[in-house]
Amino acid sequence: MAVPKRSEIRPGTFVSIVEKHNQRTGERTEGYVERLLTRSATHPHGIKVRLETGEVGRVQEVLEED
């Protein structure tokens, strides 16, 4: 599964991220994007974002809101 491109992510998007300290386990955190931190259009490990709750990580998947 390919990671989403920067154009697919905007502030307010509901996403699943992997934080730096969880890279080995792949444990994901879900939340809403507050700010995009990666400037390039793509990144092989995912676009880095800050969630509204303050966590920083790389987007693995854009999720549908329930």
C-alpha positions as CSV (number, residue, x, y, z in Angstrom):
1,M,0.0,0.0,0.0
2,A,1.4,3.4,-1.0
3,V,1.5,6.3,1.4
4,P,-0.7,9.3,0.5
5,K,0.7,12.3,-1.4
6,R,0.8,15.8,0.1
7,S,-2.0,16.8,-2.2
8,E,-4.3,14.3,-0.6
9,I,-3.7,15.8,2.9
10,R,-5.1,19.1,4.3
11,P,-5.6,20.6,7.7
12,G,-8.7,18.9,9.2
13,T,-8.1,15.6,7.3
14,F,-8.6,12.4,9.5
15,V,-5.5,10.3,9.2
16,S,-3.5,7.5,10.6
17,I,0.2,8.3,11.5
18,V,3.2,6.5,12.8
19,E,5.2,8.5,15.4
20,K,9.0,8.3,15.4
21,H,9.1,6.2,18.6
22,N,6.6,3.7,17.1
23,Q,8.4,3.1,13.7
24,R,9.7,-0.3,14.7
25,T,6.4,-1.6,15.9
26,G,4.3,0.2,13.3
27,E,1.8,1.3,16.0
28,R,-0.5,3.9,14.5
29,T,-2.2,7.0,16.0
30,E,-5.4,8.4,14.5
31,G,-6.3,12.1,14.5
32,Y,-7.0,15.3,12.6
33,V,-4.2,17.1,10.8
34,E,-3.4,20.5,12.3
35,R,-0.4,21.3,10.1
36,L,1.7,19.7,7.3
37,L,5.4,19.7,8.1
38,T,6.8,18.1,4.9
39,R,7.2,20.6,2.1
40,S,7.8,18.1,-0.8
41,A,5.0,16.5,-2.8
42,T,5.9,13.0,-1.7
43,H,8.0,11.2,0.8
44,P,8.8,7.4,0.8
45,H,7.9,7.0,4.5
46,G,4.9,9.4,4.4
47,I,4.2,13.1,4.7
48,K,5.1,14.4,8.2
49,V,2.2,16.2,10.0
50,R,1.3,17.5,13.4
51,L,-2.1,16.4,14.7
52,E,-4.5,18.7,16.6
53,T,-3.6,16.7,19.7
54,G,0.1,17.6,19.3
55,E,1.5,14.2,18.1
56,V,3.9,14.4,15.1
57,G,4.3,11.5,12.7
58,R,4.2,10.4,9.1
59,V,0.9,9.8,7.4
60,Q,0.3,6.1,6.5
61,E,-3.3,6.3,5.5
62,V,-6.1,8.9,5.0
63,L,-9.2,7.5,6.9
64,E,-12.9,7.9,6.5
65,E,-14.7,9.6,9.3
66,D,-17.4,7.4,11.0
